[in-house]
Amino acid sequence: MPDKALEVLGICGSLRKASYNMAALRACTELLPPGMSLRIASIADLPMINQDVLDAGMPAPVKRLRDEIAAADGVLIASPEYNFSVPAPLKNAIDWASRPPNQAFQDKPVAIFSAANGPLGGARVQYDLRKILVQLWAHLLPRPEVFIGMVSTKIDTQGRLTDETTRKFLTDLLAGFKDWILRVQRGKP
Ligand SMILES: Cc1cc2nc3c(=O)[nH]c(=O)nc-3n(C[C@H](O)[C@H](O)[C@H](O)COP(=O)(O)O)c2cc1C
């Protein structure tokens, strides 16, 4: 009998309806290696992080996201950079997930890619995300790195990722992520 498929949770750093990062994340569902599934989380309904709110009882959307991250074999983050760093909605989601007990990113395999209209493809957000997530004891896939520059030329008006080179980069990222998750699960990151 084949092993259970690895379940990956996708999180997008942009809340924009026509988000290029969300479009690329959706395209990933078509590019998965065998034995891996991808479900995309919603972070739009999270309240702004506030310890007083947490002390009064974990809000339902926060509990849902934390449970989804905890249950996933890995987390795939697609994000633009905002002002050279992490967009507020994504940082907010990570901050909520990070609160003890049972902080959700502990020992979690994570892969990142970014998309933006500039030539760097939002590269700088990736290094800030790595800094944040490593101190939460997440296991960040080191390579391949995928930066989708000039993204508006690669996604059509229906939100489909049409650029074959980018599809190949994401296919390679997902295959590498599968190996990485298995490696972490074997205790050999
Ligand atoms: C508040 C804000 C800050 C931004 N800062 C940057 C930036 O630092 N670098 C960059 O390449 N693009 C920046 N952009 C442009 C975004 O990369 C662009 O809007 C991109 O399409 C957003 O991703 P999305 O399509 O997934 O929403 C910024 C956009 C916003 C709204």
The ligand as an SDF file (V2000), in Angstrom:
LIG
                    3D

 31 33  0  0  0  0  0  0  0  0999 V2000
    2.4900   48.3010    0.7500 C   0  0  0  0  0  0  0  0  0  0  0  0
    3.1950   47.7890   -0.4830 C   0  0  0  0  0  0  0  0  0  0  0  0
    4.5660   47.7760   -0.5060 C   0  0  0  0  0  0  0  0  0  0  0  0
    5.2410   47.2490   -1.6160 C   0  0  0  0  0  0  0  0  0  0  0  0
    6.6000   47.1720   -1.5810 N   0  0  0  0  0  0  0  0  0  0  0  0
    7.2300   46.5240   -2.5790 C   0  0  0  0  0  0  0  0  0  0  0  0
    8.6400   46.2430   -2.4920 C   0  0  0  0  0  0  0  0  0  0  0  0
    9.2970   46.5570   -1.5340 O   0  0  0  0  0  0  0  0  0  0  0  0
    9.2220   45.5700   -3.5070 N   0  0  0  0  0  0  0  0  0  0  0  0
    8.5010   45.1490   -4.6120 C   0  0  0  0  0  0  0  0  0  0  0  0
    9.0660   44.4990   -5.5070 O   0  0  0  0  0  0  0  0  0  0  0  0
    7.1870   45.4160   -4.7320 N   0  0  0  0  0  0  0  0  0  0  0  0
    6.5360   46.0740   -3.7350 C   0  0  0  0  0  0  0  0  0  0  0  0
    5.1920   46.2840   -3.8220 N   0  0  0  0  0  0  0  0  0  0  0  0
    4.4790   45.8910   -5.0340 C   0  0  0  0  0  0  0  0  0  0  0  0
    4.0640   44.4520   -4.9520 C   0  0  0  0  0  0  0  0  0  0  0  0
    5.1700   43.6160   -5.1790 O   0  0  0  0  0  0  0  0  0  0  0  0
    3.0140   44.1650   -6.0200 C   0  0  0  0  0  0  0  0  0  0  0  0
    1.8590   44.9130   -5.7000 O   0  0  0  0  0  0  0  0  0  0  0  0
    2.6910   42.6950   -6.1100 C   0  0  0  0  0  0  0  0  0  0  0  0
    1.8640   42.4990   -7.2040 O   0  0  0  0  0  0  0  0  0  0  0  0
    1.9920   42.2520   -4.8610 C   0  0  0  0  0  0  0  0  0  0  0  0
    1.8070   40.8590   -4.9170 O   0  0  0  0  0  0  0  0  0  0  0  0
    0.3780   40.2340   -5.2170 P   0  0  0  0  0  0  0  0  0  0  0  0
    0.1370   40.4310   -6.6880 O   0  0  0  0  0  0  0  0  0  0  0  0
    0.5210   38.8200   -4.8250 O   0  0  0  0  0  0  0  0  0  0  0  0
   -0.6460   40.9990   -4.4160 O   0  0  0  0  0  0  0  0  0  0  0  0
    4.5040   46.8170   -2.7370 C   0  0  0  0  0  0  0  0  0  0  0  0
    3.1030   46.8640   -2.6980 C   0  0  0  0  0  0  0  0  0  0  0  0
    2.4560   47.3170   -1.5890 C   0  0  0  0  0  0  0  0  0  0  0  0
    0.9410   47.2980   -1.5550 C   0  0  0  0  0  0  0  0  0  0  0  0
  1  2  1  0
  2  3  1  0
  2 30  2  0
  3  4  2  0
  4  5  1  0
  4 28  1  0
  5  6  2  0
  6  7  1  0
  6 13  1  0
  7  8  2  0
  7  9  1  0
  9 10  1  0
 10 11  2  0
 10 12  1  0
 12 13  2  0
 13 14  1  0
 14 15  1  0
 14 28  1  0
 15 16  1  0
 16 17  1  0
 16 18  1  0
 18 19  1  0
 18 20  1  0
 20 21  1  0
 20 22  1  0
 22 23  1  0
 23 24  1  0
 24 25  2  0
 24 26  1  0
 24 27  1  0
 28 29  2  0
 29 30  1  0
 30 31  1  0
M  END
$$$$
